[in-house]
Amino acid sequence: TLLGSQAPLGTVLEGLVRYVEGWTDGMLCSVMLVDETGKRLRLCAAPSFPGGYAEAARVVSIAEGEGSCGTAAARKQMVIVDDVETSALWRRYASLAVSFGLRACWSVPVLDDAQRLVGTLALYYTVPRRPSGAEMKFIEFAAQLTAFVIRRHAELAELRNGAARLNAVAGTGIGLWERVATNERRWLDDWCGRLGIDPCDGANFEDRWCAQIHPADISRYRSRQAASTPVAAGPYVIDFRVRTARGGWRWVQERSATAVPDAGGTLTSRIGVCIDIDERKRAEFERSLAAERYRTLARLVRGHVFEARIDLNGRIEFTWADDEFAGIFGCEREELNRRGWQSFVDPRDRGAAVDRLAALGRGETVEIELRVSSASGERRWLRMAAEPLAAATPDGDASVIGMAEDITNRKALVEHMLGAIHGEQRRIGADLHDGLGQVLTGVSLLLRSCQTRALRGEAVAPDQIEHLIELVNGAIETTRGLAYGLAPGTAEYGGLFFALSALAQHYRQSGLPIELAAPGEFTLAIDSATADHLYRIVQEAVTNVVRHANATRVNINVTVSPEALIIDVIDDGSGIPEGRRSGFGLHSMHYRADAIGARISVARLQPRGTRVRVRLKR
């Protein structure tokens, strides 16, 4: 009953002390234990002590001269004091002990299996005396019994704690198992049943258990098992999917932990756990899938996607960006944040940028076009758009998601096209002034002459009427020419074939041999805007040949098939420089091709020359 008691240790030791005191009449017994400091003994059990003495001697230092118990604990040896009144070890406590009728004290240290001090056991007598040989053995036996009772009580407490932990685990997402030397496993609770998994109890556990593991995980699982023996392997952790009774798959984590020895120290089994991690794994998959969707979207969006946060002071920090974002600023995102985004913005645009950041911080969606200079000094135009997310960061900062698009080429192209438009307007103005204006002036003068003759009652001469008709017809032709120059490829003026023929004829008259090869007077079901864009692309390609190629010959080849219309402009000039893909002319052609859903390709030919191809799907 004493050894199996679940009572507190003090109560158990009091029972032991009474048991020891029953061996000899007139003897008082006590047990002191080392306290948490390791430097003192504290009275734990002394049921027969006089009340005053027990209170006075409750704490004793572990040191030489601290009575029989303090000295025995310091020496880790038995200390026999036959008369406390005359002993140097009891100088501090002799008068107290004698006042309570205690004259002799024999103390022995209590040690654990590792020979660490646990406490002391002491026997007191009311008369001075020394122990006999039999009593010496009795004292040693009592100390060993005390040590055993203390150790047994600790083991029982650990068992009870283990059982409590096991009961706490039962019914949760954690399952306990034991794997024995025969490679069989038994479950210590109903974890498998709760998750709808076959526990595979009984013979051939390993094969049956592996048969319900996901095919993508089984090789990894078997490799892990092959690397370990049933009981001697080190701890391991492995995640895998196992089939449920309903035919679905559930993620679990298997952890092998504690090896359990038998009484002789031989490892006989291993204790481990299985944890239900299905929700966590599926959440991780969803996060991974969402991140992949995000990266894919970032690749498909024209421009560069970023995330940022704006603090209460209006400072922006980029927290994520796609791989190409840093190239805009010529430095990594961390350097961009360190230097501050606004330091890259052109001073002329910083005020507007600050205003847009403030609007973002207020929860507004913003868009801005601004100029920036990269870390290397390269100047660019950016179009940036951003929108705040609903949830703020834990610090109260505004979280935003946005896009930055490099529009440098677009800005240059617009500027180039505006210049071209302005030039065309000036040309039309000059043509109107020098051509149509002069003709109409002649018409006006001739009409005034006719009016004067009529007022004098004279007849208008037929040659004047004829001249007037010629002038009017000339005005009509001049007007038609101006209109043709504005939209040469439209159906009203003969269509694309007629326009390309006229273009070739114009350059031949200028001295450049140019030939048009087309399948007759081809007709296409394309609108006027598409025809005009195609004509302008060819016109720009020929113009580039005249300006840059030093060519002696140009061919315009038109191919029509059920799938596509292809127009090639081929010259025998010096050829476009390797790697060159920029320039206003090329940007203009690409812009027009994009506008009608066509594709432009530019190739350097061997041994010389260039081919510009535009392909329009039909």
PALUMVEX-548844 format. One record per residue (C-alpha): x, y, z; residue in one letter; residue number from 1. Coordinates in nm, 2 decimals. Layout:
! residues N
      X      Y      Z aa   i
      X      Y      Z  A NUM
...
***
This chain:
! residues 618
      X      Y      Z aa   i
   0.00   0.00   0.00  T   1
   0.29   0.24   0.09  L   2
   0.47   0.18  -0.24  L   3
   0.16   0.21  -0.46  G   4
   0.01   0.51  -0.29  S   5
  -0.10   0.81  -0.50  Q   6
  -0.08   1.03  -0.19  A   7
   0.16   1.33  -0.18  P   8
   0.53   1.23  -0.12  L   9
   0.52   1.39   0.23  G  10
   0.23   1.17   0.33  T  11
   0.40   0.86   0.19  V  12
   0.73   0.94   0.38  L  13
   0.54   1.00   0.70  E  14
   0.41   0.64   0.67  G  15
   0.76   0.52   0.61  L  16
   0.89   0.71   0.91  V  17
   0.62   0.55   1.14  R  18
   0.71   0.21   0.99  Y  19
   1.08   0.26   1.08  V  20
   1.00   0.40   1.43  E  21
   0.81   0.08   1.50  G  22
   1.13  -0.12   1.48  W  23
   1.28   0.02   1.80  T  24
   1.13   0.16   2.12  D  25
   1.21   0.52   2.22  G  26
   1.34   0.61   1.87  M  27
   1.22   0.91   1.67  L  28
   1.28   0.92   1.29  C  29
   1.28   1.21   1.04  S  30
   1.34   1.25   0.66  V  31
   1.47   1.57   0.51  M  32
   1.48   1.64   0.14  L  33
   1.71   1.87  -0.07  V  34
   1.51   2.18  -0.17  D  35
   1.51   2.35  -0.51  E  36
   1.83   2.55  -0.44  T  37
   2.03   2.23  -0.38  G  38
   2.20   2.40  -0.09  K  39
   1.95   2.33   0.19  R  40
   1.76   2.04   0.35  L  41
   1.39   2.09   0.43  R  42
   1.20   1.87   0.68  L  43
   0.95   1.65   0.50  C  44
   0.84   1.39   0.75  A  45
   0.89   1.38   1.13  A  46
   0.55   1.28   1.28  P  47
   0.69   1.21   1.63  S  48
   0.89   1.53   1.68  F  49
   0.79   1.77   1.94  P  50
   0.60   2.05   1.77  G  51
   0.84   2.33   1.87  G  52
   1.15   2.14   1.76  Y  53
   1.00   2.04   1.42  A  54
   0.93   2.41   1.35  E  55
   1.28   2.53   1.46  A  56
   1.46   2.26   1.27  A  57
   1.25   2.28   0.95  R  58
   1.54   2.41   0.73  V  59
   1.91   2.32   0.76  V  60
   2.20   2.42   0.54  S  61
   2.40   2.15   0.37  I  62
   2.74   2.21   0.53  A  63
   2.99   2.09   0.78  E  64
   2.88   2.17   1.14  G  65
   2.51   2.19   1.05  E  66
   2.42   1.91   1.29  G  67
   2.41   1.54   1.20  S  68
   2.18   1.59   0.89  C  69
   2.36   1.89   0.73  G  70
   2.70   1.74   0.78  T  71
   2.59   1.39   0.65  A  72
   2.45   1.56   0.34  A  73
   2.77   1.76   0.29  A  74
   2.99   1.46   0.33  R  75
   2.75   1.20   0.16  K  76
   2.85   0.98   0.45  Q  77
   2.68   0.85   0.77  M  78
   2.73   1.08   1.07  V  79
   2.70   0.93   1.42  I  80
   2.66   1.18   1.71  V  81
   2.62   0.99   2.04  D  82
   2.58   1.31   2.25  D  83
   2.46   1.63   2.08  V  84
   2.54   1.84   2.39  E  85
   2.91   1.77   2.36  T  86
   2.95   1.74   1.97  S  87
   3.12   2.01   1.77  A  88
   2.88   1.94   1.49  L  89
   2.58   2.04   1.71  W  90
   2.73   2.36   1.86  R  91
   2.46   2.58   1.69  R  92
   2.17   2.34   1.78  Y  93
   2.27   2.16   2.10  A  94
   2.08   2.37   2.35  S  95
   1.76   2.35   2.13  L  96
   1.78   1.97   2.10  A  97
   1.85   1.92   2.47  V  98
   1.56   2.15   2.57  S  99
   1.33   1.90   2.38  F 100
   1.49   1.60   2.54  G 101
   1.69   1.49   2.23  L 102
   2.05   1.37   2.31  R 103
   2.17   1.14   2.03  A 104
   2.13   1.17   1.65  C 105
   2.25   0.93   1.38  W 106
   2.20   1.05   1.02  S 107
   2.26   0.89   0.68  V 108
   2.24   1.05   0.33  P 109
   1.97   0.93   0.09  V 110
   2.11   0.89  -0.27  L 111
   1.94   0.81  -0.60  D 112
   2.06   0.55  -0.85  D 113
   2.31   0.81  -1.00  A 114
   2.45   0.87  -0.64  Q 115
   2.30   1.22  -0.64  R 116
   2.19   1.35  -0.30  L 117
   1.81   1.34  -0.24  V 118
   1.79   1.40   0.13  G 119
   1.88   1.25   0.47  T 120
   1.72   1.00   0.71  L 121
   1.79   1.05   1.08  A 122
   1.73   0.85   1.40  L 123
   1.70   1.04   1.74  Y 124
   1.72   0.91   2.09  Y 125
   1.64   1.07   2.43  T 126
   1.96   0.94   2.59  V 127
   2.32   0.96   2.47  P 128
   2.42   0.64   2.29  R 129
   2.61   0.49   2.00  R 130
   2.46   0.23   1.75  P 131
   2.55  -0.13   1.76  S 132
   2.67  -0.32   1.45  G 133
   2.32  -0.44   1.39  A 134
   2.18  -0.09   1.43  E 135
   2.43   0.04   1.17  M 136
   2.30  -0.21   0.92  K 137
   1.95  -0.11   1.02  F 138
   2.02   0.26   0.95  I 139
   2.17   0.18   0.61  E 140
   1.87  -0.04   0.52  F 141
   1.63   0.24   0.62  A 142
   1.81   0.49   0.40  A 143
   1.80   0.25   0.10  Q 144
   1.43   0.19   0.17  L 145
   1.37   0.57   0.18  T 146
   1.55   0.61  -0.15  A 147
   1.34   0.33  -0.31  F 148
   1.02   0.48  -0.19  V 149
   1.11   0.83  -0.32  I 150
   1.21   0.68  -0.66  R 151
   0.90   0.46  -0.68  R 152
   0.67   0.76  -0.60  H 153
   0.84   0.96  -0.88  A 154
   0.79   0.67  -1.13  E 155
   0.42   0.63  -1.03  L 156
   0.38   1.01  -1.07  A 157
   0.53   0.99  -1.42  E 158
   0.31   0.70  -1.52  L 159
   0.00   0.90  -1.40  R 160
   0.12   1.20  -1.59  N 161
   0.17   0.99  -1.90  G 162
  -0.17   0.84  -1.87  A 163
  -0.32   1.19  -1.83  A 164
  -0.14   1.31  -2.14  R 165
  -0.26   1.00  -2.32  L 166
  -0.62   1.07  -2.22  N 167
  -0.58   1.44  -2.32  A 168
  -0.46   1.33  -2.67  V 169
  -0.75   1.08  -2.72  A 170
  -1.02   1.23  -2.93  G 171
  -0.80   1.49  -3.10  T 172
  -0.63   1.49  -3.43  G 173
  -0.33   1.30  -3.29  I 174
  -0.32   0.92  -3.29  G 175
  -0.07   0.72  -3.07  L 176
   0.09   0.39  -3.20  W 177
   0.34   0.14  -3.08  E 178
   0.57  -0.05  -3.32  R 179
   0.72  -0.37  -3.19  V 180
   1.03  -0.57  -3.29  A 181
   0.82  -0.80  -3.52  T 182
   0.74  -0.49  -3.73  N 183
   0.38  -0.49  -3.62  E 184
   0.20  -0.18  -3.51  R 185
  -0.08  -0.14  -3.26  R 186
  -0.29   0.17  -3.21  W 187
  -0.33   0.30  -2.86  L 188
  -0.65   0.48  -2.94  D 189
  -0.93   0.50  -3.20  D 190
  -0.76   0.77  -3.41  W 191
  -0.80   0.58  -3.74  C 192
  -1.17   0.52  -3.67  G 193
  -1.22   0.89  -3.61  R 194
  -1.07   0.97  -3.95  L 195
  -1.23   0.69  -4.14  G 196
  -0.89   0.51  -4.20  I 197
  -0.84   0.14  -4.19  D 198
  -0.60   0.08  -3.89  P 199
  -0.48  -0.25  -4.05  C 200
  -0.47  -0.43  -3.72  D 201
  -0.34  -0.78  -3.70  G 202
  -0.09  -0.96  -3.92  A 203
   0.09  -0.81  -4.23  N 204
   0.04  -0.46  -4.10  F 205
   0.32  -0.30  -4.31  E 206
   0.19  -0.43  -4.65  D 207
  -0.17  -0.35  -4.57  R 208
  -0.09   0.00  -4.45  W 209
   0.13   0.08  -4.75  C 210
  -0.14  -0.04  -4.98  A 211
  -0.36   0.25  -4.88  Q 212
  -0.09   0.52  -4.91  I 213
  -0.12   0.75  -5.22  H 214
   0.09   0.63  -5.52  P 215
   0.28   0.95  -5.53  A 216
   0.39   0.91  -5.17  D 217
   0.45   0.54  -5.14  I 218
   0.80   0.53  -5.27  S 219
   0.91   0.80  -5.03  R 220
   0.73   0.63  -4.74  Y 221
   0.89   0.29  -4.81  R 222
   1.23   0.45  -4.83  S 223
   1.18   0.61  -4.49  R 224
   1.08   0.27  -4.34  Q 225
   1.36   0.09  -4.51  A 226
   1.61   0.32  -4.35  A 227
   1.49   0.22  -4.00  S 228
   1.45  -0.10  -3.80  T 229
   1.13  -0.14  -3.61  P 230
   1.26  -0.02  -3.28  V 231
   1.62   0.11  -3.31  A 232
   1.59   0.39  -3.57  A 233
   1.62   0.75  -3.47  G 234
   1.33   0.99  -3.47  P 235
   1.17   1.07  -3.81  Y 236
   0.89   1.28  -3.95  V 237
   0.71   1.21  -4.28  I 238
   0.40   1.36  -4.45  D 239
   0.19   1.14  -4.68  F 240
  -0.17   1.08  -4.80  R 241
  -0.37   0.78  -4.70  V 242
  -0.70   0.66  -4.85  R 243
  -1.01   0.68  -4.63  T 244
  -1.30   0.44  -4.62  A 245
  -1.50   0.67  -4.85  R 246
  -1.23   0.66  -5.12  G 247
  -1.08   1.00  -5.06  G 248
  -0.73   1.10  -4.96  W 249
  -0.63   1.25  -4.63  R 250
  -0.29   1.41  -4.54  W 251
  -0.13   1.27  -4.22  V 252
   0.20   1.32  -4.06  Q 253
   0.38   1.03  -3.90  E 254
   0.63   1.09  -3.62  R 255
   0.85   0.83  -3.46  S 256
   0.98   0.93  -3.12  A 257
   1.05   0.74  -2.81  T 258
   1.22   0.39  -2.80  A 259
   1.09   0.18  -2.51  V 260
   1.34  -0.06  -2.34  P 261
   1.25  -0.37  -2.13  D 262
   1.38  -0.43  -1.78  A 263
   1.72  -0.54  -1.92  G 264
   1.76  -0.23  -2.12  G 265
   1.69  -0.39  -2.46  T 266
   1.48  -0.18  -2.70  L 267
   1.15  -0.37  -2.76  T 268
   0.92  -0.12  -2.92  S 269
   0.89   0.24  -3.04  R 270
   0.62   0.49  -2.96  I 271
   0.51   0.74  -3.22  G 272
   0.22   0.95  -3.33  V 273
   0.01   1.02  -3.64  C 274
  -0.12   1.37  -3.68  I 275
  -0.41   1.48  -3.90  D 276
  -0.26   1.76  -4.11  I 277
  -0.52   1.75  -4.40  D 278
  -0.66   2.10  -4.34  E 279
  -0.31   2.25  -4.31  R 280
  -0.19   2.07  -4.63  K 281
  -0.49   2.18  -4.83  R 282
  -0.46   2.53  -4.71  A 283
  -0.09   2.53  -4.81  E 284
  -0.19   2.40  -5.15  F 285
  -0.45   2.67  -5.19  E 286
  -0.19   2.93  -5.09  R 287
   0.06   2.79  -5.34  S 288
  -0.21   2.77  -5.61  L 289
  -0.31   3.13  -5.54  A 290
   0.05   3.24  -5.56  A 291
   0.10   3.06  -5.89  E 292
  -0.21   3.22  -6.03  R 293
  -0.08   3.55  -5.91  Y 294
   0.26   3.50  -6.08  R 295
   0.09   3.38  -6.40  T 296
  -0.14   3.68  -6.40  L 297
   0.16   3.91  -6.34  A 298
   0.33   3.75  -6.65  R 299
   0.02   3.81  -6.87  L 300
  -0.05   4.16  -6.76  V 301
   0.11   4.43  -6.98  R 302
   0.35   4.59  -6.73  G 303
   0.49   4.48  -6.40  H 304
   0.27   4.39  -6.10  V 305
   0.37   4.49  -5.75  F 306
   0.24   4.50  -5.39  E 307
   0.33   4.77  -5.15  A 308
   0.23   4.93  -4.82  R 309
   0.20   5.30  -4.73  I 310
   0.27   5.40  -4.37  D 311
   0.10   5.68  -4.19  L 312
   0.37   5.92  -4.30  N 313
   0.30   5.85  -4.67  G 314
   0.62   5.65  -4.72  R 315
   0.58   5.36  -4.97  I 316
   0.76   5.03  -4.93  E 317
   0.74   4.77  -5.21  F 318
   0.68   4.43  -5.04  T 319
   0.65   4.22  -5.36  W 320
   0.71   4.26  -5.73  A 321
   0.74   4.04  -6.04  D 322
   1.09   3.95  -6.17  D 323
   1.11   4.24  -6.42  E 324
   1.00   4.52  -6.19  F 325
   1.35   4.59  -6.06  A 326
   1.47   4.64  -6.42  G 327
   1.27   4.96  -6.45  I 328
   1.46   5.13  -6.17  F 329
   1.80   4.96  -6.24  G 330
   1.83   4.82  -5.88  C 331
   1.68   4.55  -5.66  E 332
   1.36   4.61  -5.47  R 333
   1.54   4.64  -5.14  E 334
   1.77   4.91  -5.28  E 335
   1.46   5.09  -5.42  L 336
   1.30   5.08  -5.07  N 337
   1.62   5.20  -4.90  R 338
   1.67   5.50  -5.13  R 339
   1.30   5.58  -5.14  G 340
   1.08   5.55  -5.45  W 341
   1.03   5.93  -5.49  Q 342
   1.41   5.98  -5.53  S 343
   1.37   5.81  -5.87  F 344
   1.09   6.03  -5.98  V 345
   1.16   6.33  -6.20  D 346
   1.13   6.65  -5.99  P 347
   0.87   6.78  -6.24  R 348
   0.64   6.49  -6.14  D 349
   0.71   6.45  -5.77  R 350
   0.43   6.68  -5.65  G 351
   0.17   6.48  -5.85  A 352
   0.32   6.15  -5.72  A 353
   0.29   6.27  -5.36  V 354
  -0.07   6.36  -5.42  D 355
  -0.15   6.02  -5.57  R 356
   0.02   5.84  -5.27  L 357
  -0.19   6.05  -5.03  A 358
  -0.50   5.95  -5.23  A 359
  -0.40   5.58  -5.21  L 360
  -0.36   5.62  -4.83  G 361
  -0.72   5.75  -4.82  R 362
  -0.84   5.43  -5.00  G 363
  -0.88   5.58  -5.35  E 364
  -0.78   5.40  -5.67  T 365
  -0.52   5.61  -5.86  V 366
  -0.34   5.63  -6.19  E 367
  -0.05   5.85  -6.30  I 368
   0.20   5.89  -6.59  E 369
   0.53   6.01  -6.47  L 370
   0.90   6.03  -6.56  R 371
   1.16   5.83  -6.37  V 372
   1.54   5.80  -6.38  S 373
   1.69   5.46  -6.31  S 374
   1.99   5.41  -6.09  A 375
   2.21   5.42  -6.40  S 376
   2.05   5.75  -6.51  G 377
   1.83   5.60  -6.79  E 378
   1.51   5.81  -6.83  R 379
   1.18   5.64  -6.87  R 380
   0.81   5.72  -6.88  W 381
   0.59   5.50  -6.65  L 382
   0.22   5.45  -6.63  R 383
   0.14   5.34  -6.27  M 384
  -0.20   5.23  -6.14  A 385
  -0.27   5.11  -5.79  A 386
  -0.57   5.02  -5.57  E 387
  -0.58   4.97  -5.19  P 388
  -0.67   4.64  -5.05  L 389
  -0.96   4.61  -4.81  A 390
  -0.75   4.49  -4.51  A 391
  -0.48   4.70  -4.36  A 392
  -0.15   4.56  -4.22  T 393
  -0.13   4.48  -3.84  P 394
   0.06   4.81  -3.81  D 395
  -0.22   5.01  -3.96  G 396
  -0.04   5.07  -4.29  D 397
  -0.23   5.07  -4.62  A 398
  -0.18   4.76  -4.84  S 399
  -0.20   4.83  -5.21  V 400
  -0.16   4.63  -5.53  I 401
  -0.07   4.79  -5.85  G 402
   0.09   4.78  -6.20  M 403
   0.38   4.97  -6.35  A 404
   0.40   4.99  -6.73  E 405
   0.70   5.12  -6.92  D 406
   0.54   5.36  -7.18  I 407
   0.87   5.52  -7.29  T 408
   0.83   5.39  -7.65  N 409
   0.47   5.47  -7.66  R 410
   0.53   5.83  -7.56  K 411
   0.81   5.86  -7.82  A 412
   0.58   5.70  -8.08  L 413
   0.29   5.94  -8.00  V 414
   0.53   6.23  -8.02  E 415
   0.66   6.10  -8.35  H 416
   0.31   6.05  -8.49  M 417
   0.20   6.39  -8.37  L 418
   0.50   6.53  -8.55  G 419
   0.40   6.34  -8.86  A 420
   0.05   6.46  -8.83  I 421
   0.17   6.82  -8.79  H 422
   0.39   6.77  -9.10  G 423
   0.11   6.63  -9.30  E 424
  -0.11   6.92  -9.20  Q 425
   0.16   7.16  -9.31  R 426
   0.19   6.97  -9.64  R 427
  -0.19   6.98  -9.69  I 428
  -0.19   7.35  -9.61  G 429
   0.08   7.41  -9.86  A 430
  -0.10   7.20 -10.12  D 431
  -0.42   7.39 -10.06  L 432
  -0.25   7.72 -10.08  H 433
  -0.02   7.65 -10.38  D 434
  -0.26   7.42 -10.57  G 435
  -0.62   7.44 -10.50  L 436
  -0.59   7.80 -10.37  G 437
  -0.43   7.92 -10.70  Q 438
  -0.69   7.74 -10.91  V 439
  -0.98   7.89 -10.72  L 440
  -0.81   8.23 -10.74  T 441
  -0.81   8.19 -11.12  G 442
  -1.17   8.08 -11.12  V 443
  -1.26   8.39 -10.91  S 444
  -1.08   8.63 -11.15  L 445
  -1.23   8.48 -11.46  L 446
  -1.58   8.49 -11.30  L 447
  -1.53   8.86 -11.22  R 448
  -1.43   8.92 -11.58  S 449
  -1.75   8.75 -11.70  C 450
  -1.95   8.95 -11.46  Q 451
  -1.81   9.28 -11.58  T 452
  -1.88   9.19 -11.94  R 453
  -2.24   9.09 -11.85  A 454
  -2.30   9.42 -11.67  L 455
  -2.19   9.61 -11.98  R 456
  -2.44   9.41 -12.18  G 457
  -2.16   9.22 -12.36  E 458
  -2.18   8.85 -12.44  A 459
  -1.94   8.62 -12.25  V 460
  -1.69   8.47 -12.49  A 461
  -1.70   8.09 -12.53  P 462
  -1.33   8.06 -12.47  D 463
  -1.38   8.22 -12.13  Q 464
  -1.64   7.96 -12.05  I 465
  -1.41   7.68 -12.16  E 466
  -1.12   7.82 -11.96  H 467
  -1.35   7.84 -11.65  L 468
  -1.45   7.48 -11.70  I 469
  -1.09   7.37 -11.72  E 470
  -1.01   7.56 -11.40  L 471
  -1.30   7.40 -11.21  V 472
  -1.20   7.05 -11.34  N 473
  -0.84   7.12 -11.22  G 474
  -0.97   7.21 -10.87  A 475
  -1.17   6.89 -10.86  I 476
  -0.86   6.69 -10.95  E 477
  -0.65   6.87 -10.69  T 478
  -0.91   6.80 -10.43  T 479
  -0.92   6.44 -10.52  R 480
  -0.55   6.41 -10.50  G 481
  -0.55   6.57 -10.15  L 482
  -0.82   6.32 -10.04  A 483
  -0.62   6.03 -10.19  Y 484
  -0.32   6.13 -10.00  G 485
  -0.51   6.12  -9.67  L 486
  -0.66   5.77  -9.72  A 487
  -0.50   5.61 -10.03  P 488
  -0.59   5.25  -9.95  G 489
  -0.96   5.29  -9.91  T 490
  -1.22   5.14 -10.15  A 491
  -1.33   5.49 -10.26  E 492
  -0.99   5.54 -10.42  Y 493
  -0.94   5.19 -10.58  G 494
  -0.85   4.99 -10.27  G 495
  -0.52   4.85 -10.14  L 496
  -0.39   4.71 -10.47  F 497
  -0.44   5.05 -10.65  F 498
  -0.27   5.23 -10.36  A 499
   0.03   5.00 -10.36  L 500
   0.06   5.02 -10.74  S 501
   0.05   5.40 -10.71  A 502
   0.32   5.39 -10.44  L 503
   0.55   5.18 -10.65  A 504
   0.49   5.40 -10.95  Q 505
   0.58   5.71 -10.74  H 506
   0.91   5.57 -10.63  Y 507
   0.99   5.44 -10.98  R 508
   0.95   5.80 -11.11  Q 509
   1.18   5.91 -10.83  S 510
   1.45   5.67 -10.96  G 511
   1.42   5.37 -10.73  L 512
   1.35   5.04 -10.91  P 513
   1.05   4.90 -10.73  I 514
   0.82   4.61 -10.84  E 515
   0.49   4.50 -10.70  L 516
   0.40   4.13 -10.73  A 517
   0.04   4.06 -10.64  A 518
  -0.22   3.80 -10.75  P 519
  -0.40   4.02 -11.01  G 520
  -0.61   4.30 -10.88  E 521
  -0.68   4.12 -10.55  F 522
  -0.98   4.20 -10.35  T 523
  -1.01   4.16  -9.98  L 524
  -1.30   4.18  -9.74  A 525
  -1.12   4.43  -9.51  I 526
  -1.24   4.76  -9.38  D 527
  -1.10   5.10  -9.49  S 528
  -0.91   5.15  -9.16  A 529
  -0.73   4.81  -9.19  T 530
  -0.64   4.88  -9.56  A 531
  -0.50   5.22  -9.46  D 532
  -0.29   5.07  -9.18  H 533
  -0.15   4.81  -9.42  L 534
  -0.07   5.07  -9.68  Y 535
   0.11   5.29  -9.42  R 536
   0.31   5.00  -9.30  I 537
   0.44   4.93  -9.65  V 538
   0.49   5.30  -9.71  Q 539
   0.70   5.32  -9.39  E 540
   0.90   5.02  -9.49  A 541
   0.98   5.16  -9.83  V 542
   1.07   5.50  -9.68  T 543
   1.32   5.33  -9.45  N 544
   1.48   5.16  -9.75  V 545
   1.52   5.49  -9.92  V 546
   1.66   5.66  -9.61  R 547
   1.89   5.40  -9.47  H 548
   1.95   5.09  -9.69  A 549
   2.14   5.22 -10.00  N 550
   1.94   4.97 -10.20  A 551
   1.93   4.93 -10.58  T 552
   1.61   4.74 -10.59  R 553
   1.29   4.68 -10.39  V 554
   1.02   4.42 -10.42  N 555
   0.67   4.44 -10.27  I 556
   0.53   4.08 -10.27  N 557
   0.16   4.02 -10.18  V 558
   0.05   3.67 -10.10  T 559
  -0.32   3.59 -10.04  V 560
  -0.43   3.25  -9.89  S 561
  -0.75   3.14  -9.71  P 562
  -0.55   3.17  -9.38  E 563
  -0.38   3.51  -9.42  A 564
  -0.27   3.81  -9.62  L 565
   0.11   3.84  -9.63  I 566
   0.29   4.15  -9.76  I 567
   0.67   4.14  -9.79  D 568
   0.89   4.44  -9.85  V 569
   1.24   4.31  -9.96  I 570
   1.54   4.52 -10.05  D 571
   1.90   4.44 -10.15  D 572
   2.05   4.71  -9.94  G 573
   2.30   4.70  -9.65  S 574
   2.06   4.52  -9.42  G 575
   1.92   4.61  -9.08  I 576
   2.19   4.60  -8.81  P 577
   2.20   4.29  -8.60  E 578
   1.99   4.32  -8.28  G 579
   1.83   4.65  -8.38  R 580
   1.46   4.65  -8.30  R 581
   1.40   5.01  -8.22  S 582
   1.34   5.34  -8.40  G 583
   1.04   5.54  -8.47  F 584
   0.97   5.37  -8.81  G 585
   0.97   5.02  -8.66  L 586
   0.76   5.13  -8.36  H 587
   0.51   5.30  -8.59  S 588
   0.48   4.98  -8.80  M 589
   0.44   4.76  -8.48  H 590
   0.18   5.01  -8.35  Y 591
  -0.03   4.99  -8.67  R 592
   0.00   4.61  -8.68  A 593
  -0.12   4.58  -8.33  D 594
  -0.41   4.80  -8.41  A 595
  -0.54   4.56  -8.67  I 596
  -0.43   4.23  -8.51  G 597
  -0.15   4.18  -8.76  A 598
   0.21   4.07  -8.68  R 599
   0.53   4.24  -8.80  I 600
   0.87   4.06  -8.84  S 601
   1.20   4.21  -8.96  V 602
   1.48   3.99  -9.08  A 603
   1.83   4.05  -9.21  R 604
   1.89   3.86  -9.54  L 605
   2.21   3.69  -9.67  Q 606
   2.43   3.80  -9.82  P 607
   2.26   4.14  -9.80  R 608
   1.92   4.31  -9.77  G 609
   1.63   4.32  -9.53  T 610
   1.28   4.17  -9.54  R 611
   0.99   4.34  -9.36  V 612
   0.68   4.11  -9.34  R 613
   0.33   4.19  -9.22  V 614
   0.09   3.90  -9.17  R 615
  -0.28   3.96  -9.12  L 616
  -0.49   3.66  -9.04  K 617
  -0.81   3.64  -9.25  R 618
***
